[in-house]
Amino acid sequence: MSRYTKQFREQAVKLVIDGQEPCRTARELGMPHSTLLNWLEKAGWRKPEPEGPLSEDPKVLAAQVKELRRQLRRSEMEKDILKKATAFFAALDQRGSRSSEDGEESSR
């Protein structure tokens, strides 16, 4: 019996088919990369070939622009999350430093 539901497998494969990297997908889902690759192989997915020269076909260019915009939005969102996390932990650290300094002064 599989440890993953059929729905989970289908959703994981769909993420990759929709453009997410298999390594990243497996890591985010907390599963072995090799398992995801097996599911992708069974689904007939092939790793995209490296992109060559830019196409002059407007439809291809529009699809590439759409994908790049999606990637940019995700990167900006990740950057904003990291900035907020950094600020949060910096503030937390400063509060911890002050309290330890206060403790030293009261023991003197």
C-alpha positions as CSV (number, residue, x, y, z in Angstrom):
1,M,0.0,0.0,0.0
2,S,1.3,3.4,-0.9
3,R,2.1,5.9,1.8
4,Y,0.8,8.7,-0.4
5,T,-2.8,9.2,-1.6
6,K,-3.7,9.3,-5.3
7,Q,-4.8,12.9,-4.9
8,F,-1.4,13.8,-3.3
9,R,0.5,12.1,-6.2
10,E,-1.6,13.9,-8.8
11,Q,-1.2,17.3,-7.2
12,A,2.6,16.8,-6.9
13,V,2.9,15.8,-10.5
14,K,0.7,18.8,-11.6
15,L,3.0,21.2,-9.7
16,V,5.9,20.1,-11.8
17,I,3.9,19.9,-15.1
18,D,2.8,23.5,-14.4
19,G,6.5,24.6,-14.2
20,Q,7.8,24.1,-10.7
21,E,11.2,22.4,-10.4
22,P,11.0,18.7,-9.3
23,C,13.7,19.2,-6.6
24,R,11.9,22.1,-5.1
25,T,8.5,20.5,-5.3
26,A,9.8,17.3,-3.5
27,R,11.5,19.4,-0.8
28,E,8.4,21.6,-0.2
29,L,6.2,18.5,0.0
30,G,8.6,16.7,2.3
31,M,9.1,13.7,0.1
32,P,12.0,11.9,-1.6
33,H,13.0,13.5,-4.9
34,S,13.3,10.0,-6.5
35,T,9.7,9.2,-5.6
36,L,8.5,12.3,-7.4
37,L,10.6,11.5,-10.4
38,N,9.1,8.0,-10.6
39,W,5.6,9.5,-10.6
40,L,6.6,12.0,-13.3
41,E,8.1,9.3,-15.4
42,K,4.8,7.3,-15.1
43,A,2.9,10.4,-16.1
44,G,5.0,10.8,-19.2
45,W,6.7,14.0,-18.1
46,R,10.1,14.9,-19.6
47,K,12.5,17.4,-18.3
48,P,12.4,20.5,-20.5
49,E,15.2,21.0,-22.9
50,P,17.5,24.0,-22.1
51,E,16.1,27.1,-23.9
52,G,17.9,28.1,-27.0
53,P,17.8,31.3,-28.8
54,L,14.7,33.4,-28.3
55,S,11.8,32.6,-30.6
56,E,10.3,35.2,-32.8
57,D,6.8,33.7,-32.5
58,P,4.6,36.1,-30.6
59,K,2.7,33.3,-28.9
60,V,6.0,31.7,-27.6
61,L,7.3,35.1,-26.4
62,A,4.0,35.8,-24.7
63,A,4.2,32.5,-22.9
64,Q,7.8,33.1,-21.8
65,V,6.9,36.6,-20.5
66,K,4.0,35.2,-18.6
67,E,6.2,32.5,-17.0
68,L,8.9,35.1,-16.2
69,R,6.4,37.4,-14.5
70,R,5.1,34.5,-12.4
71,Q,8.6,33.7,-11.3
72,L,9.3,37.3,-10.5
73,R,6.1,37.6,-8.4
74,R,7.1,34.5,-6.5
75,S,10.7,35.7,-6.0
76,E,9.5,39.1,-4.8
77,M,7.1,37.4,-2.4
78,E,9.9,35.2,-1.0
79,K,12.1,38.2,-0.6
80,D,9.4,40.1,1.3
81,I,8.9,37.1,3.6
82,L,12.6,36.9,4.2
83,K,12.9,40.6,5.0
84,K,10.0,40.4,7.5
85,A,11.5,37.3,9.1
86,T,14.9,39.0,9.4
87,A,13.4,42.1,11.0
88,F,11.4,39.9,13.4
89,F,14.4,37.9,14.5
90,A,16.6,41.0,14.8
91,A,14.0,42.6,17.0
92,L,13.7,39.4,19.0
93,D,17.5,39.2,19.4
94,Q,17.7,42.9,20.6
95,R,15.0,42.2,23.2
96,G,17.0,39.2,24.4
97,S,20.2,41.2,24.5
98,R,18.6,43.9,26.6
99,S,17.1,41.6,29.1
100,S,20.5,39.8,29.6
101,E,22.2,43.2,30.1
102,D,19.5,44.2,32.6
103,G,20.1,40.9,34.4
104,E,23.8,41.6,34.7
105,E,23.2,45.1,36.1
106,S,20.8,43.8,38.7
107,S,23.3,41.3,39.9
108,R,26.0,43.9,40.5
